[in-house]
Amino acid sequence: MAGDQTPRPAGEPDDIPSGAGQGWTALSYLIGGMLVWGFIGWLVDQWLDTGGVATGIGVVLGMAGGIILVVRRLGTPT
């Protein structure tokens, strides 16, 4: 019966969030990557005085990394 099933423990590494959790996870990966790599690019700009080029490159690399993480984490389940 339905009451005889034991609940799955939460927090396992292979857990895939469902619904809104997937959206928030994807959004946080994208924004986090842009902020972290954009900040690293800004630091390189300050160091080399490149006028914002490294910041732009950092933001683009952060977006690409965020997309890769989203696809790996939330892509088609195997």
C-alpha positions as CSV (number, residue, x, y, z in Angstrom):
1,M,0.0,0.0,0.0
2,A,1.0,3.6,-0.3
3,G,1.9,3.9,3.4
4,D,4.3,0.9,3.2
5,Q,6.8,2.7,1.0
6,T,9.9,4.1,2.6
7,P,10.7,7.7,1.6
8,R,13.9,8.3,-0.4
9,P,16.5,10.3,1.6
10,A,16.9,13.8,0.2
11,G,20.2,15.3,-0.6
12,E,21.8,12.5,-2.6
13,P,24.4,13.7,-5.2
14,D,22.3,12.3,-8.1
15,D,19.1,14.1,-7.0
16,I,17.7,16.2,-9.8
17,P,15.5,19.1,-8.6
18,S,12.1,19.3,-10.2
19,G,9.9,22.2,-11.3
20,A,10.9,25.5,-9.9
21,G,14.0,24.0,-8.3
22,Q,15.5,23.4,-11.8
23,G,14.8,26.9,-12.8
24,W,16.5,28.4,-9.8
25,T,19.4,26.1,-10.1
26,A,19.9,27.0,-13.8
27,L,19.6,30.7,-13.0
28,S,22.0,30.6,-10.1
29,Y,24.6,28.7,-12.3
30,L,24.3,31.3,-15.0
31,I,24.4,34.4,-12.8
32,G,27.1,32.9,-10.5
33,G,29.3,32.2,-13.5
34,M,28.9,35.6,-14.9
35,L,29.6,37.3,-11.6
36,V,32.6,35.2,-10.7
37,W,34.3,35.3,-14.1
38,G,33.3,38.9,-14.7
39,F,35.0,39.8,-11.4
40,I,38.1,37.9,-12.3
41,G,38.1,39.7,-15.7
42,W,37.7,43.0,-13.8
43,L,40.7,42.2,-11.7
44,V,42.7,41.4,-14.8
45,D,41.5,44.8,-16.3
46,Q,42.8,46.6,-13.2
47,W,46.1,44.8,-13.3
48,L,46.8,45.2,-17.0
49,D,44.7,48.4,-17.7
50,T,43.0,46.9,-20.7
51,G,39.9,49.1,-20.6
52,G,37.2,46.6,-19.9
53,V,38.1,44.0,-22.5
54,A,39.0,41.3,-19.9
55,T,35.7,42.0,-18.0
56,G,33.7,41.3,-21.2
57,I,35.7,38.2,-21.9
58,G,35.2,37.0,-18.3
59,V,31.4,37.6,-18.4
60,V,31.2,35.6,-21.7
61,L,33.3,32.8,-20.3
62,G,31.2,32.8,-17.2
63,M,28.0,32.4,-19.3
64,A,29.5,29.6,-21.3
65,G,30.6,27.8,-18.1
66,G,27.2,28.3,-16.6
67,I,25.5,26.8,-19.6
68,I,27.8,23.8,-19.5
69,L,27.0,23.3,-15.9
70,V,23.3,23.6,-16.5
71,V,23.4,21.0,-19.3
72,R,25.5,18.6,-17.3
73,R,23.5,18.9,-14.1
74,L,20.0,19.4,-15.5
75,G,20.2,17.8,-18.9
76,T,18.5,14.7,-20.0
77,P,18.5,12.2,-17.1
78,T,20.3,8.9,-17.9
